[in-house]
Amino acid sequence: MRHLLLLLLLVGSSLGGTFPAFALADLTVKNTLLQAEYDLSRKKQIYLYLNLEKSQFDIRSSGMTVSTIAIKEMRTWGPLPEPGLHIIADKDRVPEREKIQIPPPEGEEAAAKPAAPVDPTAPPVVKKFEVHATEVTDMPTNYSLILEGGGVLVIKSLPAEDDGKKRTLAQRFEKPLWKVSRALHSALQHYKQEPFTELLLILSPEDAQRLYWALPVGSALLIPSGCATLIARHGLSFQAGPPCVSVSLFSNRR
Amino acid sequence: MTISLHQRSVASTKGPNRFRRETGGTKPPRRIRKLLLLGGLLLALFAALLFFGLVFYGSHLAKQQPAAKASALAGKPAPTDPDKLQKANATLTKRLAALAAKPDEPYIVVDSALNRVYWWQNGVVLREMIASCGTGNILEDPASGRKWVFETPRAERKIWMKKAAPVWMKPDWAFIEEGEEIPKDGSGRAEPGVMGDYAVAIGDGYYLHGTLYKRLLGRNVSHGCVRLGDDDIEFIFKTAKIGTRVILF
Protein backbone atom coordinates (compact mmCIF):
# COMPACT_ATOMS: atom_id res chain seq x y z
CA MET A 1 0.00 0.00 0.00
CA ARG A 2 2.80 2.36 0.93
CA HIS A 3 4.59 1.68 -2.30
CA LEU A 4 1.41 2.27 -4.26
CA LEU A 5 0.92 5.63 -2.57
CA LEU A 6 4.50 6.59 -3.27
CA LEU A 7 4.12 5.55 -6.90
CA LEU A 8 0.90 7.56 -7.23
CA LEU A 9 2.63 10.58 -5.73
CA LEU A 10 5.54 10.25 -8.12
CA VAL A 11 3.32 9.74 -11.18
CA GLY A 12 1.07 12.59 -10.14
CA SER A 13 3.90 15.01 -9.66
CA SER A 14 5.56 14.03 -12.93
CA LEU A 15 2.25 14.51 -14.81
CA GLY A 16 1.91 17.90 -13.24
CA GLY A 17 5.30 18.81 -14.71
CA THR A 18 6.95 19.65 -11.36
CA PHE A 19 9.91 17.88 -9.84
CA PRO A 20 8.96 16.36 -6.45
CA ALA A 21 10.30 18.54 -3.65
CA PHE A 22 11.68 15.59 -1.69
CA ALA A 23 13.52 14.26 -4.74
CA LEU A 24 15.12 17.68 -5.24
CA ALA A 25 16.15 17.76 -1.59
CA ASP A 26 17.58 14.24 -1.96
CA LEU A 27 19.59 15.32 -5.00
CA THR A 28 20.89 18.37 -3.13
CA VAL A 29 21.99 16.27 -0.18
CA LYS A 30 23.64 13.77 -2.51
CA ASN A 31 25.50 16.64 -4.16
CA THR A 32 26.72 17.93 -0.78
CA LEU A 33 27.91 14.46 0.19
CA LEU A 34 29.70 13.84 -3.10
CA GLN A 35 31.40 17.22 -2.90
CA ALA A 36 32.54 16.52 0.68
CA GLU A 37 33.81 13.05 -0.22
CA TYR A 38 35.65 14.40 -3.25
CA ASP A 39 37.34 17.12 -1.16
CA LEU A 40 38.43 14.60 1.48
CA SER A 41 39.75 12.23 -1.17
CA ARG A 42 41.75 14.99 -2.83
CA LYS A 43 43.39 15.77 0.52
CA LYS A 44 44.25 12.04 0.92
CA GLN A 45 42.38 11.89 4.20
CA ILE A 46 40.92 8.77 5.74
CA TYR A 47 37.23 9.22 6.50
CA LEU A 48 34.30 7.17 7.73
CA TYR A 49 31.04 6.77 5.87
CA LEU A 50 27.91 5.72 7.76
CA ASN A 51 26.60 3.19 5.25
CA LEU A 52 22.94 2.89 6.25
CA GLU A 53 22.04 0.54 3.41
CA LYS A 54 24.48 -2.09 4.62
CA SER A 55 24.25 -1.16 8.33
CA GLN A 56 27.98 -0.60 8.63
CA PHE A 57 30.69 2.03 8.85
CA ASP A 58 32.92 2.12 5.80
CA ILE A 59 36.50 3.22 6.40
CA ARG A 60 37.30 4.96 3.13
CA SER A 61 40.14 6.60 1.32
CA SER A 62 39.89 8.13 -2.17
CA GLY A 63 36.35 6.79 -2.50
CA MET A 64 37.54 3.22 -1.84
CA THR A 65 36.24 1.21 1.11
CA VAL A 66 39.30 -0.31 2.78
CA SER A 67 37.58 -1.78 5.85
CA THR A 68 34.14 -2.04 7.39
CA ILE A 69 32.69 -2.06 10.92
CA ALA A 70 29.30 -3.74 11.29
CA ILE A 71 26.40 -2.02 13.09
CA LYS A 72 24.00 -4.35 14.90
CA GLU A 73 21.26 -1.87 15.67
CA MET A 74 20.49 1.78 15.20
CA ARG A 75 18.21 4.00 17.31
CA THR A 76 17.47 7.69 17.20
CA TRP A 77 16.03 10.19 19.61
CA GLY A 78 15.12 13.46 17.98
CA PRO A 79 16.07 14.38 14.44
CA LEU A 80 18.90 12.48 12.81
CA PRO A 81 22.20 14.31 12.40
CA GLU A 82 21.93 16.30 9.22
CA PRO A 83 23.26 14.50 6.17
CA GLY A 84 26.68 15.67 5.07
CA LEU A 85 30.17 16.05 6.47
CA HIS A 86 30.59 15.91 10.25
CA ILE A 87 33.81 16.37 12.19
CA ILE A 88 34.41 14.53 15.45
CA ALA A 89 34.87 17.42 17.87
CA ASP A 90 35.33 15.40 21.03
CA LYS A 91 35.21 11.92 22.51
CA ASP A 92 34.69 10.74 26.03
CA ARG A 93 36.56 8.01 27.91
CA VAL A 94 39.88 8.74 26.23
CA PRO A 95 42.33 6.11 27.46
CA GLU A 96 45.38 7.36 29.28
CA ARG A 97 48.49 7.27 27.15
CA GLU A 98 51.77 6.31 28.69
CA LYS A 99 54.17 9.16 29.08
CA ILE A 100 57.75 8.04 29.00
CA GLN A 101 59.67 9.46 31.91
CA ILE A 102 62.99 10.97 31.07
CA PRO A 103 65.54 10.04 33.71
CA PRO A 104 67.23 12.99 35.38
CA PRO A 105 70.88 13.68 34.49
CA GLU A 106 73.38 11.31 36.07
CA GLY A 107 74.75 13.84 38.56
CA GLU A 108 71.32 14.66 40.03
CA GLU A 109 70.31 11.00 40.20
CA ALA A 110 73.50 10.04 42.00
CA ALA A 111 73.02 12.84 44.49
CA ALA A 112 69.40 11.92 45.11
CA LYS A 113 69.91 8.19 45.55
CA PRO A 114 72.88 6.56 47.22
CA ALA A 115 73.98 3.46 45.30
CA ALA A 116 72.61 0.23 46.80
CA PRO A 117 75.23 -2.30 47.82
CA VAL A 118 75.45 -5.19 45.36
CA ASP A 119 75.11 -8.65 46.80
CA PRO A 120 77.50 -10.91 44.86
CA THR A 121 75.65 -14.08 45.94
CA ALA A 122 72.20 -12.90 44.74
CA PRO A 123 70.93 -14.45 41.48
CA PRO A 124 70.87 -12.13 38.46
CA VAL A 125 67.55 -10.27 38.06
CA VAL A 126 65.81 -11.24 34.80
CA LYS A 127 63.51 -8.44 33.69
CA LYS A 128 60.29 -9.61 32.07
CA PHE A 129 59.52 -7.74 28.87
CA GLU A 130 56.19 -5.95 28.96
CA VAL A 131 54.61 -4.07 26.10
CA HIS A 132 53.81 -0.53 27.17
CA ALA A 133 51.42 0.61 24.49
CA THR A 134 47.94 1.93 23.90
CA GLU A 135 46.35 -0.86 21.91
CA VAL A 136 42.89 -1.40 20.47
CA THR A 137 41.88 -3.53 23.46
CA ASP A 138 42.49 -0.49 25.70
CA MET A 139 39.77 1.41 23.86
CA PRO A 140 36.35 1.79 25.53
CA THR A 141 33.34 -0.23 24.37
CA ASN A 142 30.66 2.30 25.42
CA TYR A 143 31.27 5.94 24.62
CA SER A 144 29.99 9.10 22.96
CA LEU A 145 31.33 10.88 19.92
CA ILE A 146 30.45 14.57 19.94
CA LEU A 147 30.03 16.05 16.51
CA GLU A 148 30.78 19.64 15.61
CA GLY A 149 27.46 21.41 15.87
CA GLY A 150 26.36 19.52 18.95
CA GLY A 151 25.07 16.21 17.62
CA VAL A 152 25.94 13.15 19.67
CA LEU A 153 26.73 9.72 18.36
CA VAL A 154 26.39 7.23 21.19
CA ILE A 155 28.14 3.93 20.73
CA LYS A 156 27.05 1.02 22.87
CA SER A 157 28.22 -2.51 22.70
CA LEU A 158 26.22 -5.59 23.44
CA PRO A 159 27.51 -9.14 23.14
CA ALA A 160 25.87 -11.20 20.42
CA GLU A 161 22.75 -13.08 21.54
CA ASP A 162 23.99 -16.31 20.05
CA ASP A 163 27.42 -16.29 21.67
CA GLY A 164 26.29 -18.63 24.41
CA LYS A 165 26.75 -16.10 27.22
CA LYS A 166 23.81 -15.45 29.51
CA ARG A 167 22.55 -11.90 29.21
CA THR A 168 22.23 -9.84 32.36
CA LEU A 169 18.93 -8.32 33.44
CA ALA A 170 20.16 -4.85 32.45
CA GLN A 171 21.06 -6.18 28.98
CA ARG A 172 17.64 -7.82 28.58
CA PHE A 173 15.73 -4.64 29.44
CA GLU A 174 18.23 -2.33 27.82
CA LYS A 175 15.90 -1.10 25.05
CA PRO A 176 12.84 -0.12 27.16
CA LEU A 177 15.15 1.44 29.74
CA TRP A 178 16.81 3.47 27.00
CA LYS A 179 13.45 4.77 25.77
CA VAL A 180 12.31 5.80 29.24
CA SER A 181 15.65 7.41 30.09
CA ARG A 182 15.66 9.40 26.85
CA ALA A 183 12.13 10.68 27.49
CA LEU A 184 13.14 11.88 30.94
CA HIS A 185 16.39 13.34 29.64
CA SER A 186 14.43 15.20 26.96
CA ALA A 187 12.25 16.77 29.64
CA LEU A 188 15.31 17.85 31.61
CA GLN A 189 17.01 19.30 28.55
CA HIS A 190 13.81 21.17 27.69
CA TYR A 191 14.03 23.02 31.00
CA LYS A 192 17.66 23.85 30.26
CA GLN A 193 16.56 25.17 26.85
CA GLU A 194 19.06 22.87 25.19
CA PRO A 195 17.96 20.67 22.31
CA PHE A 196 18.61 17.00 22.78
CA THR A 197 19.15 14.61 19.91
CA GLU A 198 20.91 11.30 19.91
CA LEU A 199 21.85 8.64 17.41
CA LEU A 200 22.61 5.40 19.18
CA LEU A 201 24.54 2.67 17.42
CA ILE A 202 24.93 -0.79 18.89
CA LEU A 203 28.05 -2.68 17.91
CA SER A 204 29.89 -5.74 19.11
CA PRO A 205 32.50 -4.88 21.79
CA GLU A 206 35.39 -5.54 19.39
CA ASP A 207 33.89 -3.39 16.65
CA ALA A 208 33.14 -0.58 19.13
CA GLN A 209 36.82 -0.57 20.09
CA ARG A 210 37.90 -0.58 16.43
CA LEU A 211 35.59 2.35 15.69
CA TYR A 212 37.00 4.32 18.62
CA TRP A 213 40.49 3.69 17.30
CA ALA A 214 39.55 4.62 13.72
CA LEU A 215 37.88 7.90 14.70
CA PRO A 216 40.37 10.21 16.40
CA VAL A 217 39.25 13.74 17.28
CA GLY A 218 39.22 15.83 14.12
CA SER A 219 38.41 12.97 11.79
CA ALA A 220 35.68 13.21 9.20
CA LEU A 221 32.42 11.30 9.19
CA LEU A 222 30.02 11.34 6.26
CA ILE A 223 26.36 10.78 7.08
CA PRO A 224 24.12 10.15 4.08
CA SER A 225 20.43 10.92 3.80
CA GLY A 226 19.40 7.43 4.61
CA CYS A 227 16.20 8.22 6.46
CA ALA A 228 14.16 6.15 4.05
CA THR A 229 16.42 3.18 4.63
CA LEU A 230 16.25 3.64 8.39
CA ILE A 231 12.48 3.86 8.39
CA ALA A 232 12.09 0.85 6.16
CA ARG A 233 14.47 -1.22 8.25
CA HIS A 234 13.62 -0.16 11.76
CA GLY A 235 10.05 1.11 11.42
CA LEU A 236 10.93 4.50 12.84
CA SER A 237 8.26 7.17 12.70
CA PHE A 238 10.10 10.35 13.58
CA GLN A 239 10.63 13.21 11.18
CA ALA A 240 14.18 14.13 10.47
CA GLY A 241 15.10 16.73 7.91
CA PRO A 242 13.97 17.28 4.36
CA PRO A 243 14.60 13.89 2.74
CA CYS A 244 12.63 12.15 5.45
CA VAL A 245 9.62 14.38 5.49
CA SER A 246 8.00 12.78 2.50
CA VAL A 247 8.94 9.28 3.49
CA SER A 248 7.74 9.57 7.06
CA LEU A 249 4.22 10.10 5.72
CA PHE A 250 4.21 6.40 4.96
CA SER A 251 6.10 5.23 7.97
CA ASN A 252 3.18 3.94 9.96
CA ARG A 253 4.65 0.46 10.14
CA ARG A 254 5.75 -0.52 13.60
CA MET B 1 -4.45 -31.50 38.86
CA THR B 2 -7.77 -29.82 39.53
CA ILE B 3 -7.89 -31.26 43.04
CA SER B 4 -4.46 -29.99 43.93
CA LEU B 5 -5.31 -26.49 42.68
CA HIS B 6 -8.49 -26.48 44.71
CA GLN B 7 -6.66 -27.62 47.77
CA ARG B 8 -4.07 -24.93 47.36
CA SER B 9 -6.74 -22.29 46.93
CA VAL B 10 -8.54 -23.37 50.06
CA ALA B 11 -5.35 -23.49 51.99
CA SER B 12 -4.30 -20.03 50.89
CA THR B 13 -7.54 -18.35 51.95
CA LYS B 14 -6.97 -19.55 55.46
CA GLY B 15 -3.97 -17.28 55.86
CA PRO B 16 -4.38 -14.70 58.62
CA ASN B 17 -3.64 -11.67 56.40
CA ARG B 18 -5.59 -12.74 53.35
CA PHE B 19 -7.76 -9.96 51.99
CA ARG B 20 -11.08 -11.46 50.92
CA ARG B 21 -12.52 -8.77 48.70
CA GLU B 22 -15.56 -10.77 47.58
CA THR B 23 -16.79 -11.36 51.11
CA GLY B 24 -16.02 -7.89 52.35
CA GLY B 25 -13.64 -9.38 54.90
CA THR B 26 -10.86 -7.77 56.86
CA LYS B 27 -8.82 -4.95 55.26
CA PRO B 28 -5.12 -5.46 54.55
CA PRO B 29 -2.85 -4.35 57.35
CA ARG B 30 -1.91 -0.70 57.56
CA ARG B 31 1.68 -1.30 56.57
CA ILE B 32 0.69 -2.94 53.29
CA ARG B 33 -1.82 -0.17 52.56
CA LYS B 34 0.92 2.41 53.07
CA LEU B 35 3.24 0.53 50.76
CA LEU B 36 0.54 0.27 48.11
CA LEU B 37 -0.16 3.99 48.38
CA LEU B 38 3.52 4.83 48.09
CA GLY B 39 3.88 2.53 45.09
CA GLY B 40 0.85 4.12 43.44
CA LEU B 41 2.23 7.60 44.05
CA LEU B 42 5.63 6.67 42.60
CA LEU B 43 3.96 5.12 39.58
CA ALA B 44 1.87 8.23 39.02
CA LEU B 45 4.95 10.46 39.34
CA PHE B 46 6.87 8.32 36.88
CA ALA B 47 3.94 8.33 34.42
CA ALA B 48 3.68 12.11 34.70
CA LEU B 49 7.41 12.54 34.06
CA LEU B 50 7.21 10.21 31.08
CA PHE B 51 4.20 12.06 29.72
CA PHE B 52 5.87 15.46 30.05
CA GLY B 53 9.07 14.08 28.57
CA LEU B 54 7.21 12.90 25.50
CA VAL B 55 5.27 16.18 25.23
CA PHE B 56 8.49 18.23 25.41
CA TYR B 57 10.16 15.89 22.98
CA GLY B 58 7.31 16.47 20.51
CA SER B 59 7.50 20.23 20.88
CA HIS B 60 11.28 20.10 20.53
CA LEU B 61 10.92 18.12 17.31
CA ALA B 62 8.44 20.63 15.95
CA LYS B 63 10.89 23.45 16.68
CA GLN B 64 13.83 21.58 15.23
CA GLN B 65 12.21 20.69 11.94
CA PRO B 66 12.52 24.03 10.10
CA ALA B 67 16.05 24.59 11.42
CA ALA B 68 17.18 21.16 10.32
CA LYS B 69 15.64 21.70 6.93
CA ALA B 70 17.33 25.04 6.45
CA SER B 71 20.78 23.96 7.58
CA ALA B 72 20.76 20.68 5.69
CA LEU B 73 20.33 22.54 2.49
CA ALA B 74 22.79 25.26 3.47
CA GLY B 75 26.55 25.07 3.06
CA LYS B 76 28.01 25.08 -0.44
CA PRO B 77 25.56 26.59 -2.88
CA ALA B 78 24.33 23.69 -4.97
CA PRO B 79 22.35 24.17 -8.17
CA THR B 80 18.62 24.31 -7.62
CA ASP B 81 17.75 23.03 -11.06
CA PRO B 82 17.22 19.23 -10.91
CA ASP B 83 18.89 18.68 -14.30
CA LYS B 84 21.94 20.68 -13.29
CA LEU B 85 22.07 18.84 -9.99
CA GLN B 86 21.96 15.45 -11.69
CA LYS B 87 24.76 16.50 -14.07
CA ALA B 88 26.85 17.89 -11.21
CA ASN B 89 26.41 14.66 -9.27
CA ALA B 90 27.41 12.56 -12.28
CA THR B 91 30.55 14.68 -12.76
CA LEU B 92 31.49 14.41 -9.09
CA THR B 93 30.97 10.62 -9.16
CA LYS B 94 33.32 10.38 -12.17
CA ARG B 95 35.95 12.57 -10.51
CA LEU B 96 35.78 10.50 -7.35
CA ALA B 97 36.13 7.28 -9.36
CA ALA B 98 39.20 8.76 -11.07
CA LEU B 99 40.85 9.26 -7.65
CA ALA B 100 40.27 5.62 -6.67
CA ALA B 101 42.69 2.85 -7.63
CA LYS B 102 42.26 1.25 -11.05
CA PRO B 103 40.97 -2.35 -10.85
CA ASP B 104 44.38 -3.92 -11.51
CA GLU B 105 46.35 -1.32 -9.53
CA PRO B 106 47.73 -2.88 -6.32
CA TYR B 107 47.69 -0.94 -3.06
CA ILE B 108 48.67 -1.57 0.54
CA VAL B 109 46.28 -1.13 3.48
CA VAL B 110 47.67 -0.87 7.02
CA ASP B 111 45.21 -1.52 9.87
CA SER B 112 47.04 -0.14 12.90
CA ALA B 113 44.33 -1.35 15.31
CA LEU B 114 44.63 -4.98 14.30
CA ASN B 115 48.33 -4.73 13.36
CA ARG B 116 47.69 -6.15 9.92
CA VAL B 117 48.89 -5.17 6.45
CA TYR B 118 46.85 -6.16 3.41
CA TRP B 119 47.97 -6.31 -0.19
CA TRP B 120 44.92 -5.44 -2.31
CA GLN B 121 44.59 -6.04 -6.03
CA ASN B 122 41.56 -6.46 -8.30
CA GLY B 123 39.22 -5.84 -5.39
CA VAL B 124 40.52 -8.71 -3.23
CA VAL B 125 43.14 -9.15 -0.53
CA LEU B 126 45.95 -11.19 -2.08
CA ARG B 127 48.18 -11.25 0.99
CA GLU B 128 47.60 -10.60 4.69
CA MET B 129 50.62 -9.80 6.82
CA ILE B 130 51.14 -9.42 10.57
CA ALA B 131 52.73 -6.12 11.52
CA SER B 132 53.74 -3.98 14.47
CA CYS B 133 52.44 -0.42 14.43
CA GLY B 134 52.93 2.58 16.73
CA THR B 135 52.54 2.38 20.49
CA GLY B 136 50.72 5.69 20.78
CA ASN B 137 53.00 6.62 23.69
CA ILE B 138 54.15 10.15 24.28
CA LEU B 139 57.76 11.15 24.90
CA GLU B 140 58.44 14.54 26.37
CA ASP B 141 61.87 16.05 26.76
CA PRO B 142 61.72 18.48 29.69
CA ALA B 143 65.11 19.92 28.76
CA SER B 144 64.18 21.07 25.26
CA GLY B 145 60.38 21.07 25.63
CA ARG B 146 60.03 18.83 22.60
CA LYS B 147 57.31 16.19 22.41
CA TRP B 148 56.91 13.08 20.24
CA VAL B 149 53.80 10.94 19.78
CA PHE B 150 54.69 7.44 18.58
CA GLU B 151 51.66 6.85 16.40
CA THR B 152 51.34 5.32 12.97
CA PRO B 153 49.91 8.07 10.78
CA ARG B 154 46.32 7.83 9.50
CA ALA B 155 46.39 8.96 5.91
CA GLU B 156 46.89 7.88 2.32
CA ARG B 157 50.51 7.99 1.26
CA LYS B 158 52.70 6.66 -1.54
CA ILE B 159 55.92 4.70 -1.59
CA TRP B 160 58.57 7.19 -2.65
CA MET B 161 61.77 5.26 -1.94
CA LYS B 162 62.89 1.63 -1.56
CA LYS B 163 66.05 0.58 0.27
CA ALA B 164 67.81 -2.78 0.54
CA ALA B 165 69.99 -3.28 3.64
CA PRO B 166 68.74 -0.03 5.18
CA VAL B 167 70.70 1.75 7.88
CA TRP B 168 68.71 3.36 10.64
CA MET B 169 69.80 6.90 11.32
CA LYS B 170 68.95 7.18 14.98
CA PRO B 171 66.76 10.25 15.52
CA ASP B 172 66.95 12.57 18.55
CA TRP B 173 64.10 10.88 20.38
CA ALA B 174 65.95 7.55 20.37
CA PHE B 175 68.86 9.15 22.24
CA ILE B 176 66.51 10.91 24.67
CA GLU B 177 64.59 7.68 25.28
CA GLU B 178 67.79 5.85 26.12
CA GLY B 179 69.06 8.68 28.27
CA GLU B 180 72.01 9.32 25.98
CA GLU B 181 73.41 12.60 24.81
CA ILE B 182 72.25 13.73 21.38
CA PRO B 183 75.25 13.93 19.04
CA LYS B 184 75.88 17.32 17.54
CA ASP B 185 76.69 15.90 14.11
CA GLY B 186 75.75 12.72 12.19
CA SER B 187 78.32 10.52 13.90
CA GLY B 188 77.01 7.82 16.17
CA ARG B 189 73.58 7.86 14.58
CA ALA B 190 73.96 5.06 12.01
CA GLU B 191 72.68 1.66 13.17
CA PRO B 192 72.73 -1.01 10.46
CA GLY B 193 70.53 -4.11 10.74
CA VAL B 194 67.85 -2.63 13.02
CA MET B 195 65.41 -2.14 10.13
CA GLY B 196 65.83 -5.65 8.74
CA ASP B 197 66.82 -6.41 5.16
CA TYR B 198 64.44 -4.03 3.36
CA ALA B 199 62.60 -0.79 3.91
CA VAL B 200 60.15 1.27 1.89
CA ALA B 201 59.68 4.96 2.70
CA ILE B 202 56.20 6.50 2.83
CA GLY B 203 57.22 10.05 3.77
CA ASP B 204 57.85 12.16 6.90
CA GLY B 205 60.38 9.61 8.17
CA TYR B 206 57.89 6.74 8.26
CA TYR B 207 58.84 3.37 6.78
CA LEU B 208 57.53 -0.12 6.25
CA HIS B 209 60.52 -2.20 7.25
CA GLY B 210 61.78 -5.49 8.67
CA THR B 211 62.51 -6.00 12.34
CA LEU B 212 64.76 -7.75 14.82
CA TYR B 213 61.83 -8.19 17.23
CA LYS B 214 59.77 -10.75 15.31
CA ARG B 215 58.12 -12.19 18.40
CA LEU B 216 56.44 -8.82 18.96
CA LEU B 217 54.74 -8.80 15.57
CA GLY B 218 51.01 -8.32 16.08
CA ARG B 219 51.54 -5.88 18.97
CA ASN B 220 51.77 -2.09 18.96
CA VAL B 221 55.43 -1.66 19.80
CA SER B 222 56.93 0.58 17.11
CA HIS B 223 57.61 4.31 17.20
CA GLY B 224 55.22 4.88 14.27
CA CYS B 225 56.83 2.83 11.48
CA VAL B 226 55.19 -0.38 10.29
CA ARG B 227 57.39 -3.38 11.15
CA LEU B 228 56.94 -6.58 9.15
CA GLY B 229 58.35 -10.10 9.07
CA ASP B 230 61.24 -10.90 6.72
CA ASP B 231 59.15 -12.63 4.02
CA ASP B 232 56.48 -9.96 4.05
CA ILE B 233 58.80 -6.98 3.73
CA GLU B 234 60.71 -8.81 0.98
CA PHE B 235 57.41 -9.37 -0.86
CA ILE B 236 56.50 -5.68 -0.59
CA PHE B 237 60.00 -4.57 -1.56
CA LYS B 238 60.00 -6.76 -4.66
CA THR B 239 56.35 -6.34 -5.72
CA ALA B 240 55.48 -2.72 -4.88
CA LYS B 241 56.60 0.07 -7.15
CA ILE B 242 57.52 3.63 -6.42
CA GLY B 243 54.15 5.39 -6.27
CA THR B 244 52.20 2.42 -4.89
CA ARG B 245 49.49 3.69 -2.53
CA VAL B 246 49.74 2.93 1.16
CA ILE B 247 46.52 3.57 3.08
CA LEU B 248 47.02 3.69 6.84
CA PHE B 249 44.22 3.93 9.40
Contacts between the chains, C-beta under 8 A, distances in Angstrom:
chain1	res1	chain2	res2	distance
A	19	B	82	4.6
A	23	B	82	7.4
A	24	B	80	7.7
A	24	B	82	5.7
A	24	B	85	7.4
A	25	B	72	7.8
A	25	B	73	6.9
A	27	B	82	6.2
A	27	B	85	4.4
A	27	B	86	6.6
A	27	B	89	6.8
A	28	B	73	5.7
A	28	B	78	5.1
A	28	B	80	8.0
A	28	B	85	6.5
A	29	B	72	6.6
A	29	B	73	7.9
A	30	B	89	5.6
A	31	B	78	4.6
A	31	B	79	7.7
A	31	B	85	5.7
A	31	B	88	5.8
A	31	B	89	5.4
A	31	B	92	7.2
A	32	B	75	5.9
A	32	B	76	6.6
A	32	B	78	6.4
A	34	B	89	5.8
A	34	B	92	3.9
A	34	B	93	6.4
A	34	B	96	6.8
A	35	B	76	6.0
A	35	B	78	7.9
A	35	B	92	6.2
A	37	B	96	6.2
A	38	B	92	5.5
A	38	B	95	5.8
A	38	B	96	5.2
A	38	B	99	7.6
A	41	B	96	6.2
A	41	B	99	4.7
A	41	B	100	8.0
A	42	B	99	6.9
A	44	B	155	5.8
A	44	B	156	4.1
A	44	B	157	7.3
A	45	B	155	6.6
A	45	B	156	7.5
A	46	B	154	5.1
A	46	B	155	6.3
A	46	B	156	6.9
A	46	B	247	7.1
A	46	B	248	7.6
A	46	B	249	4.7
A	59	B	249	5.5
A	61	B	156	4.7
A	61	B	247	4.6
A	61	B	249	7.5
A	62	B	96	8.0
A	62	B	99	4.5
A	62	B	100	5.2
A	62	B	101	7.3
A	62	B	156	6.2
A	62	B	245	7.8
A	63	B	96	4.3
A	63	B	97	6.6
A	63	B	99	5.8
A	63	B	100	4.5
A	64	B	100	4.8
A	64	B	101	6.2
A	64	B	247	7.8
A	66	B	109	4.8
A	66	B	120	7.8
A	66	B	247	5.3
A	66	B	249	6.9
A	67	B	109	7.2
A	67	B	111	6.3
A	67	B	249	7.1
A	77	B	57	7.8
A	78	B	57	7.3
A	78	B	60	6.8
A	78	B	61	6.5
A	78	B	64	6.8
A	79	B	61	6.8
A	79	B	64	5.2
A	79	B	65	7.3
A	79	B	68	5.0
A	82	B	68	6.1
A	82	B	71	6.0
A	82	B	72	4.4
A	83	B	72	6.3
A	84	B	72	7.1
A	84	B	75	6.7
A	97	B	136	5.8
A	97	B	137	6.1
A	97	B	138	5.4
A	98	B	135	7.7
A	98	B	137	4.7
A	98	B	138	7.3
A	99	B	137	7.3
A	99	B	138	5.0
A	99	B	139	7.7
A	99	B	140	6.4
A	100	B	137	5.9
A	100	B	138	7.1
A	100	B	139	4.6
A	100	B	140	7.6
A	100	B	177	6.4
A	102	B	139	7.8
A	102	B	140	7.1
A	102	B	141	6.1
A	102	B	142	6.1
A	102	B	143	7.7
A	102	B	176	6.4
A	102	B	179	7.4
A	103	B	179	5.0
A	131	B	135	7.9
A	131	B	216	7.1
A	131	B	219	5.2
A	131	B	220	7.4
A	131	B	221	5.7
A	132	B	135	6.9
A	132	B	137	6.6
A	133	B	135	3.7
A	133	B	136	6.3
A	133	B	137	6.6
A	133	B	219	6.8
A	133	B	220	4.1
A	133	B	221	6.1
A	134	B	135	6.7
A	134	B	136	3.7
A	134	B	137	7.0
A	134	B	220	7.1
A	135	B	136	8.0
A	135	B	219	7.1
A	135	B	220	4.9
A	136	B	113	4.1
A	136	B	114	6.9
A	180	B	50	6.5
A	182	B	53	8.0
A	183	B	49	7.9
A	183	B	50	5.4
A	183	B	53	3.4
A	183	B	54	5.5
A	183	B	57	6.5
A	184	B	49	5.8
A	184	B	50	7.2
A	184	B	53	5.2
A	185	B	53	7.7
A	186	B	53	5.0
A	186	B	54	7.8
A	186	B	56	5.6
A	186	B	57	4.3
A	186	B	60	6.7
A	187	B	49	6.5
A	187	B	52	5.2
A	187	B	53	3.9
A	187	B	56	5.1
A	187	B	57	7.8
A	189	B	60	7.9
A	190	B	56	3.8
A	190	B	57	7.9
A	190	B	59	7.6
A	190	B	60	6.3
A	195	B	60	6.0
A	195	B	63	7.8
A	195	B	64	6.3
A	196	B	60	7.1
A	197	B	64	7.5
A	209	B	113	7.7
A	210	B	113	5.3
A	210	B	114	7.6
A	213	B	112	7.6
A	213	B	113	4.2
A	214	B	113	6.8
A	214	B	154	8.0
A	214	B	249	5.8
A	216	B	154	6.9
A	219	B	154	7.6
A	238	B	61	6.9
A	239	B	61	6.7
A	239	B	65	6.2
A	240	B	68	7.1
A	241	B	68	4.6
A	241	B	69	6.3
A	241	B	72	5.0
A	242	B	68	7.8
A	242	B	69	5.0
A	242	B	72	5.8
A	242	B	73	6.6
A	245	B	69	7.8
